[in-house]
């Protein structure tokens, strides 16, 4: 199991403190990929830019795809830009991968047998791993979950428990999620103003 897979299982298992947005989840999954790749020495972070390193196979198809997508020529890609590029549609890709691996199933409605239902984690070693990591308040998983509204901010600052590069990625995820929320609010205000014009208000 990887951090992105653990995070996705947690989002399916735990009731969020605010509505979970798919775009937020995709950004957090991209950040989780970077953190796992830091652990394999597939990259380093220098001046908030991703510098590719060794690329040993991770055994996880999506994580290997992430490593292969790193920009290898200088100037290297800023962490924030990579999150937006890699994150596009990433939550759907991980849902599909977990379903293919038998880690989740779809809860179907009896009266709509052909319609895909809600994704539900099955009892598996992967789910138990994610649950144990969640219960231990592991700082990376907890901070990513807080960024997307699954939980409150961890009581313990992640900066004291992880390296500077991981802190840089976690901060970039938080900034990207806040930027996406600001864009949603801007669009909502514009749509409300447009509706008011049509209603003559």
DAVEN-V719614 format. One record per residue. RES is the residue in one letter. OMEGA is omega in whole degrees, 0 to 359 (none if undefined). D_FIRST is the distance of its C-alpha to the first C-alpha in whole Angstrom. Layout:
[[RES | OMEGA | D_FIRST] [RES | OMEGA | D_FIRST]]
//
This chain:
[[X | 180 | 0] [X | 178 | 4] [X | 177 | 7] [X | 180 | 8] [X | 176 | 6] [X | 180 | 7] [X | 181 | 10] [X | 178 | 11] [X | 178 | 10] [X | 181 | 13] [X | 178 | 15] [X | 186 | 16] [X | 191 | 16] [X | 177 | 18] [X | 182 | 22] [X | 177 | 22] [X | 172 | 25] [X | 182 | 26] [X | 181 | 26] [X | 179 | 22] [X | 182 | 23] [X | 179 | 21] [X | 177 | 22] [X | 181 | 21] [X | 180 | 18] [X | 178 | 17] [X | 180 | 19] [X | 177 | 16] [X | 177 | 13] [X | 176 | 15] [X | 178 | 16] [X | 176 | 12] [X | 180 | 12] [X | 181 | 15] [X | 177 | 14] [X | 180 | 11] [X | 172 | 13] [X | 182 | 16] [X | 179 | 14] [X | 183 | 14] [X | 176 | 18] [X | 179 | 17] [X | 168 | 20] [X | 177 | 22] [X | 178 | 23] [X | 182 | 27] [X | 178 | 29] [X | 175 | 27] [X | 184 | 26] [X | 179 | 23] [X | 181 | 24] [X | 176 | 22] [X | 176 | 22] [X | 178 | 21] [X | 176 | 18] [X | 177 | 17] [X | 182 | 14] [X | 186 | 11] [X | 178 | 10] [X | 186 | 8] [X | 183 | 12] [X | 178 | 12] [X | 176 | 11] [X | 176 | 13] [X | 179 | 16] [X | 180 | 15] [X | 181 | 16] [X | 184 | 19] [X | 180 | 21] [X | 177 | 21] [X | 188 | 25] [X | 181 | 26] [X | 175 | 30] [X | 358 | 32] [X | 184 | 32] [X | 188 | 28] [X | 173 | 27] [X | 181 | 27] [X | 182 | 23] [X | 180 | 25] [X | 180 | 26] [X | 179 | 22] [X | 181 | 21] [X | 182 | 23] [X | 183 | 23] [X | 186 | 20] [X | 184 | 19] [X | 177 | 22] [X | 187 | 20] [X | 180 | 17] [X | 178 | 16] [X | 180 | 17] [X | 180 | 15] [X | 175 | 12] [X | 179 | 14] [X | 181 | 15] [X | 179 | 12] [X | 179 | 10] [X | 178 | 14] [X | 182 | 14] [X | 180 | 11] [X | 180 | 13] [X | 177 | 10] [X | 175 | 13] [X | 180 | 17] [X | 177 | 20] [X | 185 | 23] [X | 175 | 26] [X | 182 | 30] [X | 183 | 32] [X | 175 | 35] [X | 188 | 32] [X | 184 | 31] [X | 182 | 30] [X | 178 | 29] [X | 183 | 25] [X | 181 | 24] [X | 178 | 22] [X | 182 | 18] [X | 177 | 17] [X | 176 | 14] [X | 177 | 14] [X | 186 | 14] [X | 175 | 11] [X | 179 | 9] [X | 179 | 6] [X | 180 | 9] [X | 177 | 10] [X | 180 | 8] [X | 180 | 8] [X | 178 | 12] [X | 179 | 12] [X | 179 | 11] [X | 182 | 13] [X | 181 | 16] [X | 181 | 16] [X | 180 | 17] [X | 193 | 15] [X | 181 | 17] [X | 181 | 15] [X | 181 | 13] [X | 182 | 16] [X | 176 | 18] [X | 180 | 16] [X | 178 | 17] [X | 181 | 20] [X | 183 | 21] [X | 172 | 21] [X | 177 | 22] [X | 182 | 20] [X | 173 | 21] [X | 177 | 24] [X | 178 | 24] [X | 180 | 22] [X | 180 | 25] [X | 180 | 24] [X | 181 | 24] [X | 183 | 21] [X | 181 | 24] [X | 186 | 24] [X | 181 | 21] [X | 182 | 19] [X | 182 | 21] [X | 182 | 24] [X | 179 | 21] [X | 177 | 19] [X | 178 | 21] [X | 180 | 23] [X | 180 | 20] [X | 178 | 20] [X | 179 | 23] [X | 177 | 23] [X | 181 | 21] [X | 179 | 23] [X | 182 | 26] [X | 179 | 25] [X | 178 | 24] [X | 178 | 28] [X | 179 | 29] [X | 178 | 28] [X | 177 | 29] [X | 178 | 33] [X | 177 | 33] [X | 180 | 32] [X | 179 | 35] [X | 180 | 37] [X | 179 | 37] [X | 179 | 38] [X | 179 | 41] [X | 180 | 42] [X | 178 | 42] [X | 179 | 43] [X | 179 | 46] [X | 178 | 46] [X | 180 | 47] [X | 179 | 49] [X | 181 | 51] [X | 179 | 51] [X | 179 | 53] [X | 180 | 55] [X | none | 54]]
//
